[in-house]
């Protein structure tokens, strides 16, 4: 993987990690307004404003965990010189954490 590719990956994953951190913070504080782009979108979470806030409050720990995984994925290739396998593994783990958290938050409501 070239240096330019590593920098691009670090930037993209860094931005996504920050977005997940913001999602977690807003959700935990019940300050995330319902919107068409940002958040856990299920029939249950979009049923009412209260359901939206509750699902996102429950999703917050998973958003933090996924943000951490993706932040590590952002910098790992720069530190280790690792290739696509490292990035794909981190991506899969981060997406898995988000999916698991969304299902758990949805079902606990």
C-alpha positions as CSV (number, residue, x, y, z in Angstrom):
1,X,0.0,0.0,0.0
2,X,1.5,3.4,-1.0
3,X,2.0,6.2,1.4
4,X,-0.8,8.2,-0.3
5,X,-3.2,5.4,0.0
6,X,-2.4,5.0,3.7
7,X,-3.0,8.8,4.3
8,X,-6.3,8.6,2.4
9,X,-7.4,5.6,4.5
10,X,-6.3,7.3,7.7
11,X,-8.3,10.4,6.8
12,X,-11.5,8.6,5.8
13,X,-11.5,6.3,8.8
14,X,-10.6,9.1,11.1
15,X,-13.6,11.1,9.9
16,X,-15.9,8.1,10.3
17,X,-14.6,7.5,13.8
18,X,-15.3,11.1,14.8
19,X,-18.8,10.8,13.3
20,X,-19.4,7.7,15.4
21,X,-18.1,9.5,18.5
22,X,-20.5,12.4,17.9
23,X,-23.4,9.9,17.3
24,X,-22.6,8.2,20.6
25,X,-22.3,11.5,22.6
26,X,-25.5,12.9,21.1
27,X,-27.3,9.7,21.6
28,X,-26.2,9.2,25.2
29,X,-27.3,12.7,26.1
30,X,-30.6,12.2,24.2
31,X,-29.8,15.2,22.0
32,X,-29.8,13.5,18.6
33,X,-32.8,14.8,16.6
34,X,-34.6,12.5,14.2
35,X,-33.1,13.0,10.8
36,X,-32.9,11.1,7.5
37,X,-29.1,10.5,7.4
38,X,-27.5,10.0,10.8
39,X,-28.4,7.3,13.3
40,X,-30.0,3.9,13.8
41,X,-33.0,3.7,11.4
42,X,-35.4,0.9,12.2
43,X,-39.2,0.8,12.5
44,X,-38.9,0.9,16.2
45,X,-36.4,3.8,16.4
46,X,-38.4,5.9,13.9
47,X,-41.8,5.2,15.6
48,X,-41.6,8.3,17.8
49,X,-39.2,10.9,19.1
50,X,-38.9,9.1,22.5
51,X,-38.2,5.8,20.8
52,X,-35.5,7.5,18.6
53,X,-33.8,9.0,21.8
54,X,-34.0,5.7,23.7
55,X,-32.6,3.5,20.9
56,X,-29.7,6.0,20.5
57,X,-29.0,6.2,24.2
58,X,-28.7,2.4,24.2
59,X,-26.6,2.4,21.0
60,X,-24.1,4.9,22.4
61,X,-21.6,2.4,24.0
62,X,-21.5,0.5,20.7
63,X,-20.9,3.7,18.8
64,X,-17.9,4.4,21.1
65,X,-16.5,0.9,20.6
66,X,-16.9,1.1,16.8
67,X,-15.3,4.6,16.9
68,X,-12.3,3.2,18.8
69,X,-11.9,0.2,16.4
70,X,-12.1,2.5,13.3
71,X,-9.6,5.0,14.9
72,X,-7.1,2.2,15.4
73,X,-7.8,1.0,11.8
74,X,-7.1,4.6,10.7
75,X,-3.6,4.8,12.2
76,X,-2.5,1.1,12.1
77,X,-1.4,1.1,8.5
78,X,0.7,4.3,9.1
79,X,2.4,2.7,12.1
80,X,2.9,-0.8,10.9
81,X,3.0,-0.3,7.2
82,X,0.3,-3.0,7.0
83,X,-1.7,-3.6,3.9
84,X,-5.2,-4.1,2.8
85,X,-5.8,-7.1,5.1
86,X,-5.4,-4.9,8.2
87,X,-7.8,-2.3,6.9
88,X,-10.4,-4.9,5.8
89,X,-10.2,-6.6,9.2
90,X,-10.7,-3.4,11.1
91,X,-13.5,-2.4,8.8
92,X,-15.3,-5.7,9.3
93,X,-14.9,-5.5,13.1
94,X,-16.1,-1.9,13.2
95,X,-19.2,-2.7,11.0
96,X,-19.8,-5.8,13.1
97,X,-19.8,-3.8,16.3
98,X,-22.2,-1.2,14.9
99,X,-24.6,-3.9,13.5
100,X,-24.6,-5.8,16.8
101,X,-25.2,-2.6,18.8
102,X,-28.0,-1.5,16.5
103,X,-29.7,-4.9,16.9
104,X,-29.3,-4.9,20.7
105,X,-30.5,-1.3,21.1
106,X,-33.5,-2.0,18.9
107,X,-34.4,-5.2,20.7
108,X,-34.0,-3.8,24.2
109,X,-36.6,-1.1,23.6
